[in-house]
Amino acid sequence: MTGASEGHSMKLAMIPGGLLVAVVAAIAFGTSGALVKPMLEAGWSPTAAVTARALIGGLMLLPLAVLSLRGRWAALWLGRWRVLGMGLVGVACTQLAYFAALQRIPVSTALLIEFLAPLILVGFVWVTTRRMPRRTVLLGSALAVSGLVLVIGPGAIQAVDPVGVLIAFGAAVACAVFFAVAARPAQGLPPIALAAFGLLVGGAALGLIGATRLLPFTVSFTDLSLLGAVTPWWVPLLALALISTAIAYATGITAAGVLGSRLASFVGLLEVIFASLFAWLLLGEQLTPLQLLGGVLILAGIAAVGEERVELAGESLVPDEPFQHELTADNRAVASGEAPAAAPAH
């Protein structure tokens, strides 16, 4: 077997594993609503909850991140722009824009707009490469958005504050940046390290904004209700930080590196399905037949987009990833710790 054929086979073999990791990420992200709701009802402001979630989640991942680097701190320096992009845009801007939008528009509308991130990536690639997406991608996009509307609720499409819509669209752009940054070449920086340091940077930025009182920043240390039982305030917070943040971001970044930003973002739409399921299981919220139908349409859309990814892997072509590029010999040496770090040409 030739080296090229081996490369094709390896790419094809990695896709199912990447899909599995992406589903785990969607499940983990999907728990956030059910875990944060008791905190908000107990007096936590959204900004405070997100700040604590990011900082604690980053600290939980930090020992594993340091272990994964194995002393190759040059890789962290080489990937500093990815860390900053992940922290400031993928974490902080996404959360801030989303919660700022909620002050002007309904939750369902904000969610619908934010989860248009996959379409933003499709459009970005279309414009930058001047190549029309394949019909499978266009079909998958239509199916996924239709399913998204049904899961979130048809009432999300309504006349709303245009400023709120614009802010929510900013959250969608920031979400798209998350997938784009996560899918960029690692340059020796392990996904868990990108997740840990990105969360710490994003949490620190959110904390500074909270300290300036640009957004309400309140916490509550009273007991709250979770799963029908009264628990200390730190129980849902730790669960939120571990499951919905540390595990979610680490697996989400890993999946994007394998699948590419576009397919990973479409699989990420499963988050709304799992969020509805967890709200049904943990909070007793009703799950309607329309939501179930929407979930089926989202799965169909993911399958359509994923089919193109399999074809591209077999052809050794990845036109949907304009961010991908090969490492230079110097960068490989820096990432492996064999040469001193130098400022990358960005």
Number of C-alpha atoms within 10 A of each C-alpha: 5 7 8 10 13 11 14 17 14 13 20 18 13 13 19 14 14 21 19 14 23 28 23 20 29 27 24 24 25 26 25 23 17 22 25 21 17 20 25 17 12 17 15 20 17 21 24 22 20 26 26 20 26 32 24 23 29 30 19 18 24 20 13 13 21 16 12 15 19 10 12 18 18 23 24 23 18 21 21 18 14 23 27 20 23 29 28 23 23 26 29 29 23 25 21 22 22 24 21 18 26 19 10 17 22 17 15 18 24 27 22 23 22 25 25 24 27 27 21 18 24 19 15 15 20 15 11 9 14 10 11 13 17 11 12 17 24 17 16 24 23 16 20 31 22 18 26 26 23 22 27 21 17 15 11 19 12 10 9 13 12 11 12 21 21 15 23 30 25 21 31 27 24 26 26 27 22 27 27 27 24 30 25 20 16 19 19 22 25 19 22 27 24 29 31 30 24 28 33 27 23 30 26 19 18 26 21 13 18 17 13 10 11 10 17 15 18 15 18 16 12 12 16 21 16 19 13 9 8 10 14 13 19 15 14 21 21 18 18 29 26 21 20 26 31 30 22 28 30 22 24 32 29 24 31 28 21 22 27 25 28 27 28 32 28 28 28 27 26 25 22 25 25 19 21 26 22 20 21 14 14 15 18 11 12 12 14 13 11 16 22 17 16 24 25 17 22 30 20 18 27 26 19 21 24 23 15 18 24 17 13 17 20 16 12 16 12 14 15 21 18 14 14 15 9 9 14 10 9 15 22 16 18 23 26 19 17 13 13 11 18 12 8 12 4 4
